[in-house]
Amino acid sequence: MKAKIGILGCGNPSRSWYMPTLSELTKRGEIEWVALCDMDKDLAEEHGTKYGVPYYLSLDEMLDKHKDLTAVCVVTSDPLHHVLAAQVAEHGVHVMVEKPMAMTLPACDMIIDACRRNSVHFEVAENYFRWPKQRLMVKLVKEGILGDIVRVHYSDPKRQLPFDPKVAYSDLGRPISGFGRTGGMVMDMGAHRLSQLRTYVQSDAKQISATVRRYRPDPSILAEDWAHAMIEFDSGAMGIYETSRVGELQKYCQITGTLGGILDTDPHGPEIPLRLLDGDEWKDIPVETERRNIDGVDVLQRIVVHTDTKIVYENPFRDYAINDWCVGHASEIMSIANAALNDEPAEYGIEGRKDVEMAMAIYESSLNGTVPIQLPLEGITGYEQAVHEDYEKKFDRPIIA
């Protein structure tokens, strides 16, 4: 039995990654891609015709016409995630929602409650930890190759801009960015990085202290362009997350353990700069990749770490025309498909809520003068309350139905 998948949203993420991946998985017999939907008629028609998939302009129509849908992938702008995912669940259909899961924790819980009431599973499309390089790095952690993880650090710039000549900063005002496609940086790329930091230490966050600022003088820019967070995990490990649109480019990922570490200055590149302690000296460990061409696509076969006992990552999609980046998206799709067919939780699921919770703690800490915020959060934060108020003003309806 194969899962029958629909996709909601034909924007750039769908066009670049999801739709080609759905097409390849269907071609290889893993799933059946049976429908797509977008409010933009031209986009829906263009891609429905391109892939030979029935297209719709209304989610309700797609759900009504395809009673046999197993799951729907919600790939839309962030403010709509919770509304549309809950709508899918209310039709008794399993759902995968793009990251971040929702704008606030109550919005996340709206998805969870809808899925629970209708006995369906949900997945959150966090792709970075599913990328082959990241899978291998996490395997090194789980195998104990790095020892106990004591520190993790992710510095993540995005489209660097110079500082204004008369640089000044302001704190967050109303915590919205106009409710466009995404929220601020901490919720956009930050959702990825907070997920990765938790995955590296294999532990949940218990306390966060953070500062979030705006340096760009344009008064129409409401979202932050700089953030720095100190994170204490239940395991005792410490984490640093920082992101910036302004100033000099800084990009690296660091995992430090008692037996070795990884210091990666090109996190999106293929190299894994692994070093282990050999007595009092650091020793570089060779990491080898095997690749082959499939239908014109350079496809990773496996990654081999040449420690005393070899550590190997095998690409589950090594026989398909799916590149390294889209391995993450293929894994997301198969996660919700398998959860639905086997009646078991998806691979990530509730972990997506933890990413949002960490982001909410970062904003709340900054708004209160960088005070430590304890996790799990209790009750609604001041930041979330402001988001809810602004959401209602923007969309003329409460954020929670």
C-alpha positions as CSV (number, residue, x, y, z in Angstrom):
1,M,0.0,0.0,0.0
2,K,1.3,3.4,-0.9
3,A,0.5,6.8,0.7
4,K,-1.5,9.2,-1.4
5,I,0.0,12.7,-1.0
6,G,-1.3,16.1,-1.7
7,I,0.7,19.4,-1.5
8,L,-0.7,22.8,-0.5
9,G,1.3,25.8,-1.8
10,C,3.2,26.2,-5.0
11,G,5.7,28.9,-3.8
12,N,9.4,28.7,-4.2
13,P,10.1,25.9,-1.6
14,S,7.5,23.7,-3.4
15,R,8.8,24.5,-6.9
16,S,12.5,24.1,-6.0
17,W,12.3,21.1,-3.6
18,Y,9.1,19.5,-2.7
19,M,7.4,19.0,-6.1
20,P,10.5,17.6,-7.8
21,T,11.0,15.3,-4.8
22,L,7.4,14.2,-4.8
23,S,7.6,13.5,-8.5
24,E,10.8,11.3,-8.1
25,L,9.3,9.4,-5.1
26,T,6.2,8.7,-7.2
27,K,8.3,7.6,-10.2
28,R,10.2,5.2,-8.0
29,G,7.0,3.7,-6.5
30,E,7.5,5.0,-2.9
31,I,4.3,7.1,-2.8
32,E,1.5,8.5,-5.1
33,W,1.4,12.3,-5.6
34,V,-2.3,12.8,-6.4
35,A,-3.1,16.5,-6.0
36,L,-1.8,20.0,-5.5
37,C,-3.4,23.3,-4.5
38,D,-2.6,27.0,-4.6
39,M,-4.8,30.1,-4.5
40,D,-2.9,31.4,-7.5
41,K,-4.6,29.9,-10.5
42,D,-1.6,30.4,-12.8
43,L,0.8,28.7,-10.4
44,A,-1.6,25.8,-9.7
45,E,-2.3,25.3,-13.4
46,E,1.3,25.6,-14.4
47,H,2.6,23.0,-12.0
48,G,-0.4,20.7,-12.2
49,T,0.1,20.5,-16.0
50,K,3.9,20.2,-15.6
51,Y,3.7,17.1,-13.3
52,G,0.4,15.7,-14.6
53,V,-1.2,16.1,-11.2
54,P,-4.8,17.4,-10.6
55,Y,-4.8,20.9,-9.3
56,Y,-7.1,23.0,-7.2
57,L,-7.5,26.6,-6.0
58,S,-9.2,25.6,-2.7
59,L,-8.0,23.3,0.1
60,D,-11.5,22.2,0.9
61,E,-12.1,21.3,-2.8
62,M,-8.9,19.2,-2.9
63,L,-9.8,17.4,0.3
64,D,-13.4,16.8,-0.9
65,K,-12.4,15.5,-4.3
66,H,-9.7,13.2,-2.9
67,K,-11.3,11.3,-0.1
68,D,-8.5,8.8,-0.3
69,L,-5.8,11.3,0.5
70,T,-3.3,9.9,3.1
71,A,-1.5,13.1,3.9
72,V,-1.2,16.7,2.9
73,C,2.1,18.7,2.9
74,V,1.4,22.3,4.0
75,V,4.1,24.5,2.4
76,T,2.7,28.0,2.8
77,S,3.6,31.3,4.6
78,D,4.3,30.9,8.3
79,P,1.2,32.7,9.6
80,L,-1.1,30.2,7.9
81,H,0.6,27.0,9.1
82,H,-1.6,26.4,12.1
83,V,-4.9,27.3,10.4
84,L,-4.3,25.1,7.3
85,A,-2.7,22.2,9.1
86,A,-5.7,22.1,11.5
87,Q,-8.1,22.2,8.6
88,V,-6.4,19.2,7.0
89,A,-6.6,17.3,10.3
90,E,-10.3,18.1,10.7
91,H,-10.9,16.2,7.4
92,G,-9.2,13.1,9.0
93,V,-6.1,13.5,6.8
94,H,-2.5,13.3,8.2
95,V,-0.5,16.4,7.8
96,M,3.0,17.7,7.4
97,V,3.6,21.4,8.0
98,E,6.6,23.4,7.0
99,K,8.8,24.9,9.7
100,P,8.4,26.8,11.9
101,M,5.4,24.7,13.1
102,A,3.5,27.9,13.9
103,M,3.9,31.5,15.0
104,T,3.4,30.8,18.8
105,L,3.0,27.8,21.1
106,P,-0.8,28.1,21.3
107,A,-0.9,28.0,17.5
108,C,1.3,24.9,17.6
109,D,-1.1,23.3,20.1
110,M,-4.0,24.1,17.8
111,I,-2.4,21.7,15.3
112,I,-1.7,19.1,17.9
113,D,-5.2,19.2,19.3
114,A,-6.8,18.9,15.9
115,C,-4.7,15.9,15.0
116,R,-5.4,14.3,18.4
117,R,-9.2,14.8,18.1
118,N,-9.2,13.3,14.6
119,S,-6.7,10.5,15.3
120,V,-4.2,11.6,12.6
121,H,-0.5,12.0,12.8
122,F,1.5,15.2,12.1
123,E,5.0,15.9,11.0
124,V,7.1,19.1,11.0
125,A,9.2,19.6,7.9
126,E,12.5,20.3,9.6
127,N,15.0,19.3,6.9
128,Y,18.4,20.2,8.2
129,F,19.0,17.4,10.7
130,R,17.9,15.0,7.9
131,W,20.5,16.2,5.5
132,P,23.1,13.4,5.0
133,K,26.0,15.4,6.5
134,Q,24.0,16.2,9.6
135,R,22.8,12.6,10.0
136,L,26.4,11.5,10.0
137,M,27.4,14.2,12.6
138,V,24.6,13.2,14.9
139,K,25.5,9.5,14.4
140,L,29.0,10.4,15.7
141,V,27.4,12.0,18.8
142,K,25.2,9.0,19.4
143,E,28.1,6.5,18.9
144,G,30.1,8.4,21.6
145,I,32.9,9.2,19.1
146,L,33.1,12.8,20.4
147,G,32.6,11.8,24.1
148,D,30.2,13.9,26.2
149,I,29.1,17.0,24.4
150,V,29.9,20.0,26.5
151,R,29.5,22.9,24.0
152,V,27.6,23.6,20.7
153,H,27.7,26.9,18.8
154,Y,26.0,27.9,15.6
155,S,26.7,31.3,14.0
156,D,24.4,31.9,11.1
157,P,24.4,35.0,8.9
158,K,21.8,35.7,6.2
159,R,22.3,38.1,3.3
160,Q,24.9,40.3,5.1
161,L,24.5,44.1,4.9
162,P,26.9,46.8,6.0
163,F,26.2,48.7,9.2
164,D,24.7,52.1,8.8
165,P,27.4,54.8,9.1
166,K,25.7,56.1,12.2
167,V,24.9,52.8,13.7
168,A,22.4,52.5,16.5
169,Y,20.1,49.8,17.6
170,S,16.6,49.4,18.9
171,D,15.0,46.7,20.8
172,L,12.0,44.8,19.4
173,G,8.9,46.8,19.1
174,R,5.8,45.0,18.1
175,P,7.1,41.5,17.5
176,I,5.9,41.1,13.9
177,S,7.5,41.5,10.5
178,G,4.3,42.6,8.8
179,F,3.1,39.0,8.8
180,G,4.5,38.4,5.4
181,R,5.9,35.0,4.3
182,T,8.0,34.5,7.4
183,G,8.5,35.9,10.9
184,G,11.8,37.2,12.2
185,M,15.2,35.6,11.8
186,V,14.9,33.7,15.1
187,M,11.7,32.0,13.8
188,D,12.9,31.7,10.2
189,M,16.4,30.2,10.0
190,G,16.5,30.1,13.8
191,A,14.0,27.3,13.9
192,H,16.5,25.2,11.9
193,R,19.5,26.1,14.1
194,L,17.8,25.6,17.4
195,S,16.7,22.2,16.2
196,Q,20.3,21.4,15.2
197,L,21.7,22.5,18.5
198,R,19.2,20.3,20.4
199,T,20.0,17.4,18.1
200,Y,23.8,17.8,18.6
201,V,23.5,17.6,22.4
202,Q,20.7,15.1,22.4
203,S,19.0,17.1,25.1
204,D,16.3,19.7,25.6
205,A,16.9,23.3,26.6
206,K,16.2,24.2,30.2
207,Q,17.2,27.9,30.3
208,I,17.8,30.6,27.7
209,S,19.2,34.2,28.0
210,A,19.1,36.3,24.8
211,T,19.3,39.7,23.2
212,V,17.5,40.5,20.0
213,R,18.1,43.8,18.2
214,R,17.3,45.8,15.1
215,Y,20.2,47.8,13.6
216,R,18.7,48.8,10.2
217,P,17.2,52.3,10.5
218,D,14.3,51.7,8.1
219,P,11.2,52.2,10.3
220,S,9.2,49.8,8.1
221,I,11.5,46.9,9.2
222,L,9.9,45.4,12.3
223,A,11.8,42.2,12.5
224,E,15.2,41.7,14.2
225,D,18.5,41.6,12.2
226,W,20.7,40.4,15.1
227,A,20.2,37.9,17.9
228,H,22.5,36.2,20.4
229,A,21.3,33.4,22.8
230,M,23.0,31.5,25.5
231,I,21.3,28.1,26.0
232,E,21.7,25.7,28.9
233,F,20.6,22.1,28.2
234,D,19.3,19.5,30.6
235,S,22.5,17.5,29.9
236,G,24.6,20.3,31.3
237,A,25.9,21.2,27.8
238,M,26.0,24.9,26.9
239,G,24.9,26.3,23.5
240,I,25.3,29.5,21.7
241,Y,23.1,30.6,18.8
242,E,23.7,33.8,17.0
243,T,22.4,35.3,13.7
244,S,22.9,38.6,12.0
245,R,22.0,40.4,8.7
246,V,24.5,43.2,9.4
247,G,28.3,43.4,9.8
248,E,31.1,41.0,8.8
249,L,30.1,37.6,7.6
250,Q,30.5,34.9,10.3
251,K,29.5,31.4,9.5
252,Y,30.4,28.3,11.4
253,C,29.1,25.4,13.4
254,Q,31.0,23.9,16.3
255,I,30.4,20.7,18.4
256,T,32.8,20.2,21.2
257,G,33.0,16.9,23.2
258,T,35.3,15.5,25.8
259,L,37.0,13.2,23.2
260,G,36.9,15.4,20.1
261,G,34.9,17.9,18.0
262,I,33.8,19.4,14.7
263,L,34.5,23.0,13.7
264,D,32.8,23.6,10.4
265,T,33.3,26.9,8.7
266,D,31.1,25.8,5.8
267,P,28.1,24.1,7.3
268,H,26.4,23.8,3.9
269,G,29.5,22.3,2.3
270,P,30.2,18.6,2.0
271,E,33.2,18.4,4.2
272,I,33.1,17.1,7.9
273,P,36.2,18.5,9.7
274,L,36.4,15.9,12.4
275,R,39.2,16.0,15.0
276,L,39.7,13.6,17.9
277,L,42.0,13.7,20.8
278,D,45.0,11.3,20.6
279,G,46.6,11.7,24.0
280,D,47.2,15.5,24.3
281,E,47.2,16.1,20.6
282,W,44.3,16.7,18.1
283,K,44.2,14.3,15.2
284,D,42.4,14.9,12.0
285,I,40.1,12.0,11.0
286,P,39.5,11.2,7.3
287,V,35.9,11.3,6.2
288,E,35.2,9.8,2.7
289,T,32.1,10.2,0.5
290,E,31.0,7.9,-2.3
291,R,28.8,9.3,-5.1
292,R,27.4,8.3,-8.5
293,N,25.4,9.9,-11.3
294,I,21.7,9.0,-11.6
295,D,19.7,10.5,-14.4
296,G,22.1,13.5,-14.4
297,V,22.0,14.0,-10.7
298,D,25.1,13.7,-8.5
299,V,23.8,11.3,-5.8
300,L,25.5,10.6,-2.5
301,Q,25.8,6.8,-1.8
302,R,27.4,6.8,1.6
303,I,29.7,8.6,4.0
304,V,32.5,6.7,5.8
305,V,34.4,8.0,8.8
306,H,37.7,6.3,9.2
307,T,37.8,5.9,13.0
308,D,39.2,2.7,14.5
309,T,35.8,1.3,14.0
310,K,34.4,2.8,10.8
311,I,31.2,4.9,11.2
312,V,29.1,4.7,8.1
313,Y,26.0,6.6,6.9
314,E,24.1,5.0,4.0
315,N,21.8,7.3,2.0
316,P,18.3,5.7,2.0
317,F,17.7,7.4,-1.4
318,R,21.0,6.4,-3.0
319,D,19.2,4.8,-6.0
320,Y,17.1,7.8,-6.8
321,A,17.7,11.1,-8.6
322,I,17.6,13.1,-5.4
323,N,20.5,15.4,-4.4
324,D,21.9,15.8,-0.9
325,W,19.7,18.8,-0.1
326,C,16.5,17.1,-1.2
327,V,17.3,14.0,0.8
328,G,16.0,16.0,3.7
329,H,12.7,16.7,2.0
330,A,12.3,13.1,0.8
331,S,12.8,12.0,4.4
332,E,10.1,14.4,5.6
333,I,7.6,13.1,3.1
334,M,8.4,9.5,3.8
335,S,8.1,10.2,7.5
336,I,4.5,11.3,7.4
337,A,3.7,8.6,4.8
338,N,5.0,5.9,7.1
339,A,3.4,7.4,10.2
340,A,0.0,7.3,8.4
341,L,0.4,3.8,7.0
342,N,1.8,2.3,10.2
343,D,-0.2,4.3,12.7
344,E,3.0,5.5,14.5
345,P,4.3,9.0,15.4
346,A,6.3,10.7,12.7
347,E,10.1,11.1,13.2
348,Y,10.1,14.7,14.3
349,G,6.6,15.8,15.1
350,I,6.4,17.2,18.6
351,E,10.1,18.2,18.4
352,G,8.9,21.0,16.0
353,R,7.0,22.5,18.9
354,K,10.3,22.6,21.0
355,D,11.9,24.7,18.3
356,V,9.2,27.3,18.5
357,E,9.3,27.2,22.3
358,M,13.0,28.0,22.2
359,A,12.4,30.9,19.8
360,M,9.6,32.2,22.1
361,A,12.1,32.1,25.1
362,I,14.7,34.0,23.1
363,Y,12.2,36.8,22.3
364,E,10.8,36.9,25.8
365,S,14.3,37.0,27.4
366,S,15.3,40.0,25.2
367,L,12.0,41.9,25.8
368,N,12.7,41.5,29.6
369,G,16.3,42.7,29.6
370,T,18.1,39.4,28.8
371,V,16.7,37.7,31.9
372,P,17.0,33.9,32.0
373,I,13.9,32.2,30.8
374,Q,13.1,28.7,32.2
375,L,11.9,26.0,29.9
376,P,9.4,24.4,29.4
377,L,7.5,27.7,29.3
378,E,4.4,28.0,31.5
379,G,1.4,30.0,30.2
380,I,1.5,32.4,27.3
381,T,4.5,34.8,27.1
382,G,4.3,38.5,26.7
383,Y,5.8,38.1,23.2
384,E,3.1,35.6,22.2
385,Q,0.4,37.8,23.6
386,A,1.6,40.7,21.4
387,V,1.8,38.4,18.4
388,H,-1.8,37.3,19.0
389,E,-3.0,40.9,19.3
390,D,-1.2,42.0,16.1
391,Y,-2.4,38.9,14.2
392,E,-6.0,39.8,15.0
393,K,-5.5,43.4,13.8
394,K,-3.8,42.2,10.6
395,F,-6.2,39.4,9.6
396,D,-9.3,40.6,11.4
397,R,-9.7,37.2,13.2
398,P,-8.2,35.7,16.3
399,I,-5.1,33.6,15.8
400,I,-6.7,30.7,17.6
401,A,-10.1,29.6,16.2
